[in-house]
Amino acid sequence: MFQLNELQHDALVELFNQGVGQAAAAMSQIVREEVKMSVPTIAFQTRIEAAQALGDHVARRICAVTQSYDGAFNSEAILMFPEEKSLEIVRLMVGQAMTMEEMSEMEQEAMSEIGNIILNSCMSTLANVAGKELHGSLPMYRVGTSGEILNASGNQWNDTVLTLKIDFDIEKQQINGYVAFLLDVTALNDLQAYLDQYLSGLMT
């Protein structure tokens, strides 16, 4: 299994924390309430391990937003929430006045917007460190088990998945979200090189 050394791991957590902070600020403007996001917990897992951590073994339904990236990194990034929490997030975004039916109709659009904010914020911090441009696709909304979502992209990616667990605090609602990055071997090697480059810059 791919691993980072301790310094690389801490640097990656710090970079993602910067991206999460930017995403929280952007979401705060949308919901007109302070949105707090925890320092992300990161891990490298196989797709099976990542799916099981998200409840695949009990067929837990997940709402996901996926975006593909190339340039600084070749990756498919996926933001995932438990299905029962997604409508709660939409309610917080659009306000209390809407009916459940209206919120269901807006769910895809609202979740895609959230995914676009969070995924782009995380990926942009890595692109800034790399000093390279990053190009992202339009967000795609999916619903299914975590296994179905993580395997929907086929075999173009390595089996190693970089996962982030982020705790959201919105209007005193505690919501757990997960971000998964599907990477190929080149992207994994690039990631280590960019982190070493970042650490070298801190020491000069």
C-alpha positions as CSV (number, residue, x, y, z in Angstrom):
1,M,0.0,0.0,0.0
2,F,1.2,3.5,-0.9
3,Q,2.4,5.5,2.1
4,L,3.8,8.9,2.9
5,N,6.4,9.6,5.5
6,E,5.5,11.6,8.6
7,L,6.5,14.9,7.2
8,Q,4.8,14.4,3.9
9,H,1.6,13.2,5.7
10,D,1.6,16.3,8.0
11,A,2.2,18.6,5.0
12,L,-0.7,17.0,3.1
13,V,-3.0,17.4,6.1
14,E,-2.0,21.1,6.3
15,L,-2.6,21.7,2.6
16,F,-6.0,20.1,2.6
17,N,-6.9,22.0,5.8
18,Q,-6.2,25.2,3.9
19,G,-8.5,24.0,1.1
20,V,-11.2,23.0,3.6
21,G,-11.0,26.4,5.2
22,Q,-11.6,28.1,1.9
23,A,-14.5,25.8,1.2
24,A,-16.0,26.6,4.7
25,A,-15.8,30.3,4.0
26,A,-17.5,29.9,0.6
27,M,-20.3,27.7,2.1
28,S,-20.8,30.2,5.0
29,Q,-21.7,32.8,2.4
30,I,-24.3,30.5,0.8
31,V,-26.1,29.4,4.0
32,R,-25.5,32.8,5.7
33,E,-24.3,31.0,8.8
34,E,-20.9,30.1,10.0
35,V,-19.8,26.7,8.6
36,K,-17.1,25.0,10.4
37,M,-15.1,22.1,9.0
38,S,-12.7,20.0,11.0
39,V,-9.1,19.4,10.2
40,P,-9.4,16.5,7.7
41,T,-8.2,13.0,8.6
42,I,-6.4,11.4,5.7
43,A,-5.7,7.8,4.8
44,F,-4.6,5.7,1.9
45,Q,-6.9,2.7,1.4
46,T,-7.9,0.2,-1.2
47,R,-11.2,0.8,-2.8
48,I,-12.7,-2.1,-0.8
49,E,-11.4,-0.6,2.5
50,A,-12.7,2.8,1.6
51,A,-16.1,1.4,0.6
52,Q,-16.4,-0.6,3.9
53,A,-15.5,2.5,5.9
54,L,-18.5,4.2,4.3
55,G,-20.9,1.4,5.1
56,D,-20.8,-0.6,1.9
57,H,-21.1,-3.9,3.9
58,V,-24.6,-2.8,5.2
59,A,-25.6,-1.3,1.8
60,R,-25.7,2.2,3.2
61,R,-26.8,4.6,0.5
62,I,-24.5,7.5,-0.4
63,C,-25.0,10.7,-2.3
64,A,-21.9,11.7,-4.2
65,V,-20.5,14.4,-6.4
66,T,-17.6,13.5,-8.7
67,Q,-15.3,15.6,-10.8
68,S,-12.4,14.6,-13.0
69,Y,-9.1,16.6,-13.0
70,D,-6.0,16.7,-15.1
71,G,-3.0,19.0,-15.4
72,A,-1.2,19.2,-12.0
73,F,-2.9,15.9,-11.1
74,N,-4.7,13.2,-12.9
75,S,-7.5,12.2,-10.5
76,E,-11.2,11.7,-10.0
77,A,-12.4,13.4,-6.8
78,I,-15.6,12.3,-5.1
79,L,-17.4,14.1,-2.3
80,M,-19.7,11.7,-0.4
81,F,-22.4,12.2,2.2
82,P,-24.8,9.6,3.8
83,E,-28.1,9.9,1.8
84,E,-30.1,10.8,4.9
85,K,-27.9,13.8,5.4
86,S,-28.0,15.2,1.9
87,L,-31.5,16.7,2.1
88,E,-30.5,18.2,5.5
89,I,-27.6,20.0,3.7
90,V,-29.9,21.2,0.9
91,R,-32.3,22.5,3.5
92,L,-29.5,24.5,5.2
93,M,-28.5,25.9,1.8
94,V,-31.9,26.9,0.5
95,G,-33.7,27.8,3.7
96,Q,-36.6,26.4,5.7
97,A,-39.4,27.7,3.5
98,M,-39.3,25.0,0.9
99,T,-41.3,21.8,1.0
100,M,-39.7,18.4,1.0
101,E,-40.7,17.8,-2.6
102,E,-39.1,21.1,-3.7
103,M,-35.9,20.3,-1.8
104,S,-35.8,16.9,-3.4
105,E,-36.0,18.6,-6.8
106,M,-33.1,20.9,-5.9
107,E,-31.0,18.2,-4.3
108,Q,-28.9,17.4,-7.3
109,E,-28.2,21.1,-8.2
110,A,-27.4,22.0,-4.6
111,M,-25.2,19.0,-3.9
112,S,-23.3,19.6,-7.2
113,E,-22.6,23.2,-6.1
114,I,-21.3,22.0,-2.7
115,G,-19.2,19.3,-4.4
116,N,-17.7,21.9,-6.8
117,I,-16.8,24.2,-3.9
118,I,-15.2,21.6,-1.7
119,L,-13.4,19.5,-4.4
120,N,-12.0,22.5,-6.2
121,S,-10.8,24.1,-3.0
122,C,-8.9,20.9,-2.0
123,M,-7.5,20.3,-5.5
124,S,-6.5,24.0,-6.0
125,T,-4.3,24.0,-2.9
126,L,-2.3,21.0,-4.4
127,A,-2.1,22.7,-7.8
128,N,-0.7,25.9,-6.2
129,V,2.0,23.8,-4.5
130,A,2.8,22.1,-7.8
131,G,2.8,25.5,-9.6
132,K,0.8,24.0,-12.4
133,E,-2.6,24.6,-13.9
134,L,-5.5,22.3,-12.9
135,H,-8.4,21.5,-15.2
136,G,-11.7,20.1,-13.7
137,S,-14.8,18.7,-15.4
138,L,-18.3,19.7,-14.5
139,P,-19.6,18.0,-11.4
140,M,-21.6,14.8,-11.8
141,Y,-24.2,13.7,-9.1
142,R,-24.6,10.0,-8.2
143,V,-26.5,8.0,-5.7
144,G,-25.7,4.4,-4.7
145,T,-23.7,2.4,-2.2
146,S,-20.1,3.5,-1.6
147,G,-18.8,0.5,-3.5
148,E,-20.9,1.3,-6.5
149,I,-19.7,4.9,-6.5
150,L,-16.0,4.1,-6.0
151,N,-16.1,1.5,-8.7
152,A,-18.1,3.5,-11.2
153,S,-15.0,4.8,-12.9
154,G,-13.7,1.4,-13.9
155,N,-10.1,0.3,-13.9
156,Q,-8.4,3.5,-15.3
157,W,-7.2,4.3,-11.7
158,N,-4.9,2.6,-9.3
159,D,-6.7,0.6,-6.5
160,T,-5.2,3.1,-4.0
161,V,-7.7,5.7,-2.8
162,L,-6.7,8.8,-0.9
163,T,-9.6,9.5,1.5
164,L,-10.4,12.6,3.7
165,K,-12.9,12.5,6.5
166,I,-14.3,15.9,7.3
167,D,-16.7,16.8,10.1
168,F,-19.1,19.7,9.2
169,D,-20.8,21.9,11.8
170,I,-23.6,23.9,10.1
171,E,-26.3,25.5,12.3
172,K,-25.3,23.1,15.1
173,Q,-25.9,20.1,12.8
174,Q,-23.1,17.6,12.8
175,I,-22.6,16.1,9.4
176,N,-19.8,13.7,8.4
177,G,-18.5,14.0,4.8
178,Y,-15.9,12.1,2.9
179,V,-13.7,13.0,0.0
180,A,-12.0,10.3,-2.0
181,F,-9.4,10.8,-4.7
182,L,-8.9,8.1,-7.2
183,L,-5.3,8.3,-8.5
184,D,-3.1,6.6,-11.0
185,V,0.6,5.6,-10.2
186,T,1.9,8.8,-11.9
187,A,-0.3,10.9,-9.7
188,L,0.8,9.2,-6.6
189,N,4.5,9.8,-7.5
190,D,3.7,13.4,-8.4
191,L,2.0,13.9,-5.1
192,Q,5.1,12.8,-3.2
193,A,7.3,15.1,-5.3
194,Y,5.0,18.1,-4.8
195,L,5.0,17.5,-1.0
196,D,8.8,17.3,-0.9
197,Q,8.9,20.5,-3.0
198,Y,6.5,22.2,-0.5
199,L,8.5,21.0,2.5
200,S,11.8,22.2,0.9
201,G,10.3,25.6,0.4
202,L,9.3,25.8,4.1
203,M,12.9,25.1,5.1
204,T,14.6,27.8,3.0
